[in-house]
Amino acid sequence: MAKKFPIFNKHFIILMAVNFTVAFSYYITFVTTTSFSINILHTSNALAGLASGIFIIGALFARLIFGSIADSIYLKPVLIVTLIIYFFTTFIYIFIDKYIPLFILRFIHGAVYGTASTCLGVILSQNVPASIRGSAIGYYGLSIVLASAIAPFLAILFIHKNFINLSFITPAFLLFISVFLSIYMRVKKVKREHVKRKFAISNYIEYSALPVSFLAFLMTAAYMPILSFIGDYSASINLVEAGSWFFIFYAGVSMFSRPASGRLFDNLGHNFVLLPSIIIFMAALTTLSVADNSFLLLLSAVLAGLGYGSFFSSGQSYALFNAPRNKLGLATSTYYIFLDIGGGIGPYIFGFAGEKFGYTCMYQISAGLVFIVLILYFIMIFSRRKNRI
């Protein structure tokens, strides 16, 4: 009967819509903050980068705290209150006129984002049967893909048109709508735990999710040079126009690959998705490093959508697959924490490599990192099989 569970019911569609608004606010403010800090507040590039990056620290902090209790509380009121706070923290940007308030706001905004996105991920894992969880997460990921494609495009448009406040008003308006949508969302009630717990790492990290979460950390770190430097790289090889289409191709392919990989995960297992995803993403970075024409540059975008796009959602499915039923929220939080860490340190490490050795070498190093992921994946699978014997 579980296989006949309809994925696209009213509650799942609402969940995707709300997640889109949460991701949209993250992406559009992330892109806008640097320009806002430099051009409106007249800070240095370093301070602008710090204001942008402190968001990740806030998100990590929230995931660690909230992830430890997400499996033992009723999430619907938490989600509604968090979305209300998220609305206000997004709207308040238009009143910021000094750096320190911006810095503080970015940290709070990141913490609220971390809570909201983790809450939505846990609601998804708790309300979808395990037999179709891979497919559901694949479709659910489309809301993030859409946000990652539309939000940066609008942010750049608003910046160029000198309508920078629209980068804060637009997501605030969408979040305002999502507050009312979340009221109609079905959320599973769980038994409250009143047991006092001593401090332990296991309260904040789900150990069964660690192996694939670590691989996701490395994959995300390798992906960040694409997200951060594809504009400069495409300009350096005289492919500016093709570079402007890169994420359109990436998003378009991801719209197909994520649901398809989810169905493969449910029907054939993780090896039929994660292993090809790693290899294809390594090919994407290798192709990107030698791109000297538009075809190769856009081919790398297609391969990145197939590779990293599939791994992103299927890796989460695998983290939940290995977690106990009463630790799905903690497993979700653990996976997101490692994604955030990879997203936070990737631009700095590979930015240094690009400055020191050039962009071509930077993408080759990224491909080498994914090759290490491939080796670690085989070790992970071998060790799990050995433990079962």
N, C-alpha and C positions, 0 to 999 in steps of 0.2 A: 504493500500500500504506500510505502514511503516514496517509491519511485514515481507514483502518480501525483505527488504533491506539486501543485502549480507554483512555479517560481514567480511568475508575473501576476501576483495578486495585488490588491489595493495597498496592502501594508508594505510589500516589497518595493513598489513603485514610489511610495512616499519616502521610504528609507533611502532610495537612490536619489530622489529629489533633494532631500535634506542634506545628504552627503555631498551632493554637487555644490550646494551653497556654502557648506563648510570649507570644501576644497577651493572653491572659487575665491573666497575671502583670503585664504592663505596665499594662493598664487598671485593674485592681483596686487596685494599689499607687499608681498615679497619683492616683486619686480619694481614697484613704485617707490618703496622706502628709500633706496639708494639715491634716486633722482630727487626725491622730496628733501632728503637730508642735505644734499649738495647744493641744489638750486634754490630751495626755499629757506632752509636754515643756515646755509652757507658754511657747512662743515667740511672737513677734509675727506678725501676718499676713504682713508683708513677708518675714521669714525663712522662714516656712512655704512661701510661694510660691517662694522661691529654692531651697529643698530639693526642691520638686516639679520645678522647671524644670531643675535641674542634671542631671537624668536625660537630658534631650535632648542636653546638651553631651557627656555620656558616650557616647551612642549615635552622635552625629556623629563623634566621635573614632574610635570603633571602625570605623565604616563607611569612613572615609577610609583607615585602615591596612589593614583586612581586605579591602576591596574591591580594593586594588591587587594582592593576591596570590591572590584567590579562584579565578581562572581557571587557576592553575598548580599547585594542590595537590589532594590527595585529601581530599574534604570530610567523609567519614563519621566518621573519628576526631575531627576538629575539632568536628563537631556533637555527638558524644557527650560529649566533655570539656566543651564549652561548656554543654551542658544540665546536667551535674553541678554546674558552678560556679553556673549560674543557679538551680538548686535551693537551694544553700547560701545565696546572696545574698538569696533571697526569704525563706528560713526565719529568717535572722539578725535580721530586723526585730524579732522578739518579744523580743530581748535588748537592744535599743537603749534607753538611758535618758538620753542627752545629745544635744545638737544636732550637735556637730562629727562624732561617729561616724555620725549619720544622714546628714549632708551628704556625707561620704566614701562611705558605702554607696550612696547614691543615684547618685553618679557611676559607681561600679563596676557597680552594677546596670544602669545605662543602657548602659555599654560592653558588658556581656555580652549584653544584649538586642539591641543593634545588631549584634553578631557573629552571634548565633543567627538573627535574622530575615533578615539578609543571606545567611547560609549556606543557609537553607531556600529563599530566593528563587532563589539560584544553582542549587541542586540541581533545582528545578522547571524552570528555563530550559534546563538541560543534558540533562534526561531526557525532555522532551516534544518531539515533532517540531514543526517550525516551522509546519506546515499547520494544527495544532490548538492552537497556543500561546495564542491569544486566548481560546478556550473554556476551556482548562485554567486560565489565570490567573483567569478569571471565576469558575469553580467554587472555585478555591483561595482566592479572596477571601472566600468565604462563611464560612470559619473565622474571619476577622478580624471580619466583621459580627456573627457570633454572640458572639464574645468582647466586642466593644464594646457589645453589648446586655445580656449577662448579667452581666459583671463589675461595671459601675457600679451596676447594680441590687442586687447582693449587697453591694457595698461600703457603699452607703447603708443597707441593711438591718442590716448588722453594726454600723455606727456608731450607729444609733438604738437598737439592742438592747444596746449597750455590750459587744459581743463583737468588738472591733476586731482582736484577735489572729487571729481567723478569716480576716481579709482577707489574712493572710500565710501561715497554715497551709494554707488551701485551695489556693492556687496552688502552694505548695511540694509538696503531695501530688500534684497533677496533673503537675507537672514530674518528680517521682520516677517516675511511670508512663511519662512520655514518654521518659525515658532508656532504658528497656527496649524501648519501641516502636521507637526509632531504630536499635537493633541490627539489626532485621529490614528496614530500609529499603534499597532498592537505590539505590546512588549511583554515578554514572559515574566511572571512573578516567581521569585525564588525565596526559599526559606532564609530568614535572617540568621546570621551567626552572632552569638553573643559571647563567644569564647575569647578570653583575653589571650593574645598571642605575644610571645616574646619576639624580640627582633631576630630575624633570620633572613638571609638572602632569598630563600625559597618563598618568602612572602611577597617578593617584588619581581622575581624572575622565575619563569616556568622552565625547569631544567630540560624537560623533554623537547622544548622548542628551541633550545640553544643551538644545536648543530645547524639547522637550516637557517636560523636567524643570523648566525655568524656568516654563512654563505651569502645571505641577502645583504648584510653589511658590506661585504667585499664587492658584490655586484653593484650596489648603489654607489659606492665610492668610485668604481670604474665608470659608472654612467655619468657622474657629475661633471667630468670634463666636457661631455657633449652638451649638457644643459648650460654650463657656464661659459664655454668658450667657442661654441660653434659659429657665432657671429664673427668674432675676430679671426677665427681660423679660415672661414670661407672668404673673408676679405683678403687675407694674406695670400690666398691661392687664386685670387681674382674670380671667385665664384659667388659673389654677393647675392645675386638673384636666386641661384640655386639654394644658397644658405637660408634665405628668407622662407623657402618652401620646406625646409628640412623637417620642422616639427609638424607641419600639415601632413606630410607623408607618414611621419612617425605615428601621429595620432590616428590617421586613417587606418593604418595597418593594425594598430593596437585595438581599435574598435572591433576588428575581426578576430585577432589572435587571442585576446583574453577570454571571450566566451568559448571559443573553440578549444582552447587549452583546458578550460574548466571541464568541458564535457569529456575530453580525453582523460583527464585526471580521474573523473568518476568512473569511467568505463574501463580504462586500461591500467591505471595506476600511475604513481608519481614518476617512475623511470621513463615513461613514454612522453613526459612533458618536460621535466626539469633538466634531464640530460641533454636533449636537443636544444633547449633554450640556452643553456650555457655555451654550447658549441656555436650556435648561430650568433649569439651576442659577441663572442670572441671574433667571429668572422666579420661582424659589423665594424668593430673597432679597427681590425686589420685593414679592411677596405677603406675606412675613413682616413687612416694614416697615409695611404698611398693615393688618395683621390686627387686627380689632376683635371677632371672634367665633371660636368654636371651629372652625368649618368652615374658615375661611381659615388659621388657625394649623396645622391638621392637613393642609390642602392643601399648604401650604409644605413640610411634612415629607415628603409623598409626592413632590413635585417635587424636593426635595433628594436623596432616595433615588435617583430616576431620573437626576438630573443629576450631582451630585458622585459618587454611588456608581458610576455607569457610567464616569465619567472616571478615577476612581482606578485601576481595574484595566486599562482599555483604554489609558490613558496609559502604563502599564508595558509593555503589549504593543507599543505603538508604539516605545518606547525600545529594546526588544529587536529589533524588526523592522529598525531602521536600523543596528544594531550588527554588527560582524564576528563570526563564529562564535567566535573565540577571545577575544572581549571581552564575552561575555554577562554574566559576573559583575560586571565593572566597570560595565557599563551598568545593571545592577540596583542596584548600590551607589550610583551617581550619582543615579538616580531617587529612591531612598529618602533620600539626603542632602538633596535639595531639598524633599522632603515634610517632613522633620524641621525644616528651617529655617523653612518656612512655619508648621508647627505650633508652633514655638518663639516666633516674633516676632508671630504673628497676635493672640494674646490681649492682648499688651502694647499694640500699636498701636491695635487696635480697642477695647480697654478704655479707653484714653485718650479716644478719639473718643466712646465711649458716655458717659463721665463728663462730657465737655465739652459735647456737643451732644445727648445723649439717645439711647436705644436705637433709636428710629425712624430717626434720621439715621445711626446707626452701620450699620444694615442696608442703608440706601440707598447709603452709601459702599461697602459690601461688594459690592452689585450693580454699582456703577460700576466697581469693580476687575475684576469678571468681564467687563464690557463691554470693558475694555481687553484682557483675555485673548482675547476674540473677535476683536478687531482684530489682535492679535499672531498669532493662529492663521492668519488669512488671509494675513498677511505671510509666515509660515513656509511655508505651502503654496505661495504664489506664488514665493518664492525657490527652493524645491526644484524646481519645474517649470521655472523659468528656467535653473537650473543643468544640467538634463537636455537642454536644447535645444542 
